[in-house]
Amino acid sequence: MSKFNKIIAAALITAGAFAASSAQAGALFTVNPNSNGLVTAGPLPAPSSFNADALGGASSARIQQVGSSFNYTGQGYITYSAFQLNSQNVDAGTSYLNFSLPGSGVYGYGLYATFNQTFSCNAALGAGVTCSVTSIALNLYADPLADGKTSFIAATPGSDAMVTPAGNQILLGSVNAGVGTAGIDSFGGAFQNINTNLILTDAGKNFFIAPTPFFTMTLNAFNNFSGGVTNDGKGNFAINDEHGNTGFGNVVPEPGSLALFGLALAGVAAAGRRKAK
């Protein structure tokens, strides 16, 4: 991890300390599906903007041990199935997410993310072991379905999760720092809870249109059952069918903690200025 990203991570660690009482997980946001050429509505009216407070989806990742240490790398994807509002799915006919009627010339879009992570665990990965997320790089894409549908092949202990794009892929945003925990619970199921930064592209700002400016963090919680975890006994794991939610939020520190959080953000700003020079 670069010095710049370490300082960003430090700010996120500070942010995490406030999350339970101060940050809004699943805060309301507004999406414009009629942006970036994502929807071909055919005879239907152009889609309207809608509100949501989370994205629901599932992930697949291959986890590999680094040497003989308790450090691991992870590579995979998240496919998003629906926007959610108040714990209910937003109708696909409203969001146009994964919604198409090819015979009528109506095509929506898909949403997915690809990611790479590193972990540091308190023991060899297995049941009852918890790990700290030490780095993450993630890209969030929209896939207009009118020019073909991106395909996904789940990870195995011996092969990476695979994404094969079809047609135009629109980068909406990226992540380059995060903090959280991941691991395998005592029943053999995998879990991950991680907060990350969020950097929207111009296309992303056209898609996520409110609030303005948009949220600066993503809040993620995913888990599965033991059947979704396989390993080869050599430190390689496949974590599949890990379902959960991605929400968005900003950190709003308690007044007594404002100075500490300000110092963390000042460190991020200073590092950015040094990097620019």
JOJO-V374293 format. One record per backbone hydrogen bond with DSSP energy under -0.5 kcal/mol. NH is the residue of the N-H (numbers start at 1). CO is the residue of the C=O. E is the energy in kcal/mol with one decimal. If there is no record, write none. Layout:
[[NH,CO,E] [NH,CO,E]]
This chain:
[[6,2,-2.3] [7,3,-1.9] [8,4,-2.0] [9,5,-2.9] [10,6,-2.1] [11,7,-2.0] [12,8,-2.1] [13,9,-2.6] [14,10,-2.3] [15,11,-2.4] [16,12,-2.9] [17,13,-1.4] [18,14,-0.6] [18,15,-1.5] [19,15,-0.7] [19,16,-0.7] [21,18,-0.6] [22,18,-2.6] [23,18,-0.7] [24,250,-0.7] [25,23,-0.9] [27,24,-0.9] [27,248,-1.6] [29,52,-2.9] [30,210,-2.5] [31,50,-2.7] [32,207,-2.8] [33,31,-0.6] [35,32,-1.0] [38,35,-2.1] [40,107,-2.6] [41,39,-0.6] [43,104,-0.7] [44,41,-2.3] [50,31,-1.9] [52,29,-2.4] [53,84,-3.4] [54,84,-1.2] [55,246,-2.3] [56,82,-3.1] [57,244,-2.3] [58,79,-2.2] [59,242,-1.7] [60,77,-2.1] [61,239,-1.9] [62,75,-2.5] [63,237,-2.7] [64,73,-2.6] [65,235,-1.1] [66,71,-3.0] [67,65,-0.8] [69,66,-1.4] [72,119,-2.3] [73,64,-2.5] [74,117,-2.7] [75,62,-1.8] [76,115,-2.2] [77,60,-2.2] [78,113,-2.5] [79,58,-2.8] [80,78,-0.5] [80,111,-2.4] [81,56,-2.3] [82,56,-1.5] [84,54,-2.7] [85,88,-3.1] [88,85,-1.4] [90,83,-3.1] [94,91,-1.8] [95,91,-2.4] [96,92,-2.7] [98,96,-0.5] [98,109,-3.5] [99,96,-1.2] [101,106,-2.6] [104,101,-2.2] [105,102,-1.3] [106,101,-1.9] [107,40,-2.8] [107,105,-0.5] [108,99,-1.0] [109,96,-1.8] [110,143,-2.1] [111,80,-0.5] [112,141,-2.2] [113,78,-2.4] [114,139,-1.9] [115,76,-2.4] [116,137,-2.3] [117,74,-2.8] [118,135,-1.9] [119,72,-2.8] [120,132,-2.2] [121,70,-2.8] [122,130,-1.5] [128,184,-1.3] [128,185,-0.5] [129,126,-1.8] [129,184,-0.9] [131,182,-3.9] [132,120,-3.1] [133,180,-2.3] [134,118,-2.3] [134,132,-0.6] [135,118,-1.2] [137,116,-2.5] [138,175,-1.9] [139,114,-2.3] [140,173,-2.7] [141,112,-3.5] [141,139,-0.5] [142,170,-2.4] [143,110,-2.7] [144,142,-0.5] [144,168,-0.6] [145,108,-2.3] [147,144,-0.9] [148,145,-1.5] [151,164,-2.1] [153,162,-2.7] [156,159,-2.3] [159,156,-1.0] [161,75,-0.5] [162,153,-2.6] [164,151,-2.7] [165,163,-0.6] [170,142,-2.9] [171,169,-0.6] [172,140,-3.0] [172,170,-0.6] [173,140,-1.2] [174,199,-2.1] [175,138,-2.4] [179,195,-2.5] [181,193,-2.2] [182,131,-2.2] [183,191,-2.0] [184,129,-2.1] [185,189,-3.2] [188,185,-2.0] [191,183,-2.2] [192,222,-2.4] [193,181,-2.8] [194,220,-1.8] [195,179,-2.7] [196,218,-2.1] [197,177,-2.1] [198,216,-1.3] [199,174,-2.4] [200,198,-0.5] [201,172,-2.2] [205,201,-2.1] [206,202,-1.4] [207,203,-1.1] [208,204,-3.3] [209,30,-1.4] [209,207,-1.1] [210,30,-1.2] [217,249,-1.3] [218,196,-1.7] [219,247,-2.5] [220,194,-2.2] [221,245,-2.0] [222,192,-2.7] [223,243,-2.6] [224,190,-2.1] [228,225,-2.2] [229,226,-1.8] [230,228,-0.5] [230,238,-2.1] [232,236,-1.7] [237,63,-3.1] [238,230,-2.7] [239,61,-3.0] [240,228,-3.1] [240,238,-0.6] [242,59,-1.4] [243,223,-1.8] [243,241,-1.0] [244,57,-2.1] [245,221,-1.9] [246,55,-2.5] [247,219,-2.9] [249,217,-1.7] [252,250,-0.5] [253,251,-0.5] [257,254,-1.7] [258,254,-0.7] [258,255,-1.0] [261,257,-2.3] [262,258,-2.6] [263,259,-2.0] [264,260,-1.7] [265,261,-2.4] [266,262,-2.5] [267,263,-2.1] [268,264,-1.7] [269,265,-2.6] [270,266,-2.8] [271,267,-2.3] [272,268,-2.2] [273,269,-2.1] [274,270,-2.3] [275,271,-2.6] [276,272,-2.3] [277,273,-1.8]]
